Amino acid sequence: MHVPNQYIGEEGIVMEKPAIEGGTPVRESKIFYGHQYIDEADIQAVVDVLKSDYLTCGPKINELEKKLCEITGAKYAVVCSNGTAALHIACLAAGVGEGDEVITTPITFAASANCALYCGARPVFADINPKTYNIDPASVRERVTEKTKAVVAVDYTGQSVELDELLALCREKNMVLIEDGAHVIGTRYKGKANGSIADMTTFSFHPVKTVTGGEGGAVLTNSEELYRKLLLYRSHGITREESLMEHTSDGPWYYEQIALGYNYRMTDMQAALIISQLDKLEMFRQRRKEIVARYNEAFYKLPGIVVQEEIPDSDTTRHLYILRINPEKLTINRRQFFDALGAENVCCNVHYIPTYYFPYYEKMGYQKGICPNAEKLYDEIISLPLYYAMTDEDVESVIKAVSKIAQYYAK
Ligand SMILES: *Cc1c(COP(=O)(O)O)cnc(C)c1O
């Protein structure tokens, strides 16, 4: 009898066909790779601000900065309009300028390199570790020149970069370590929260990230000197502190602009939302860890699937789950795997296109081939759904879809 939904697999076992081959999709409704979680407390927190005297630069800003310090153990926090602004003011505070070089990874969102360009510096791409997918300290070392001012190290997927190695290298070469921690909130490195270790750590509160404010960012540091600079660059380069002024004050209204800064302020509505979300961080962390553990357990056994290696030093809260395929063990490539998941109603994404592949970078002279591990990774990855509000059935349907496809197309 011909059963369109099935095929006979190895050892005569009856298997389900992938939907793209005429089988039934694992789920009827589409699931996407990320989604925010907003509860009544979050909504009330924003409404309370709307009914208050301050919509921006009010009490919620200090409250959030204090909370970020408590959570991470950092001495200072400066919140700002988004994660990209955070990277920009971190580079400015680090003294990055015209003619300097900043080393970063190509497996990241464009902002990690663009922040160097904003300052007139040149991004230099170091390769990744092929197993953890994070920037490889040895490759960073190879790229250091006299012009290197800073390293922007991205905790890709939420797994901490090797902070001790990178910090030692930065001290040796007189560079500033900026940790792009857009994915890392909730992670601990050697028992200490990320955010308290690098010279500066930036966070993003974009809706796909673990904690959201709609938009929002922060820079954390233990250095008072960097903290003061960050405050200036966040707000036009303007100060009201007399000790910083060059002229004598004309009166209580007086302030001075002493540097060229920006308007990168966060509103109190965003701050209130982020504070309320941070109350749920432990809950978010636990659920994400559970889902990742379930995925790993299911995928380790599958043909043609590679699981991201975890370093023992990082107690990771994953922002992204990366499914990596081994094209030598499958009859299909990443694009075909991605489309087959889509046919199952599992809607994925890819993080990230190597930054220097973009035409804007190409035109500046960057060429393919400079980071072979990163380029190979890009050809083989798919970001699976991972977010707090996923139900167990959602998780199982994603696993079923991946398993069906990997088994059907195994070589
Ligand atoms: C999201 C993200 C950013 C930028 O954050 P925004 O808040 O969207 O500006 C920077 N770096 C990485 C690695 C990111 O994932």
The ligand as an SDF file (V2000), in Angstrom:
LIG
                    3D

 15 15  0  0  0  0  0  0  0  0999 V2000
   21.2550   43.1630   18.8110 C   0  0  0  0  0  0  0  0  0  0  0  0
   22.7160   43.2970   18.7290 C   0  0  0  0  0  0  0  0  0  0  0  0
   23.3620   44.5560   18.7190 C   0  0  0  0  0  0  0  0  0  0  0  0
   22.6310   45.8440   18.5610 C   0  0  0  0  0  0  0  0  0  0  0  0
   21.6930   46.0970   19.5120 O   0  0  0  0  0  0  0  0  0  0  0  0
   20.4880   47.1140   19.1940 P   0  0  0  0  0  0  0  0  0  0  0  0
   19.8900   47.3000   20.5490 O   0  0  0  0  0  0  0  0  0  0  0  0
   19.5820   46.4340   18.2290 O   0  0  0  0  0  0  0  0  0  0  0  0
   21.0760   48.3650   18.6510 O   0  0  0  0  0  0  0  0  0  0  0  0
   24.7350   44.5750   18.7440 C   0  0  0  0  0  0  0  0  0  0  0  0
   25.4600   43.4530   18.7720 N   0  0  0  0  0  0  0  0  0  0  0  0
   24.8860   42.2400   18.7600 C   0  0  0  0  0  0  0  0  0  0  0  0
   25.7530   41.0280   18.8160 C   0  0  0  0  0  0  0  0  0  0  0  0
   23.5000   42.1270   18.7190 C   0  0  0  0  0  0  0  0  0  0  0  0
   22.9410   40.9110   18.6880 O   0  0  0  0  0  0  0  0  0  0  0  0
  1  2  1  0
  2  3  1  0
  2 14  2  0
  3  4  1  0
  3 10  2  0
  4  5  1  0
  5  6  1  0
  6  7  2  0
  6  8  1  0
  6  9  1  0
 10 11  1  0
 11 12  2  0
 12 13  1  0
 12 14  1  0
 14 15  1  0
M  END
$$$$
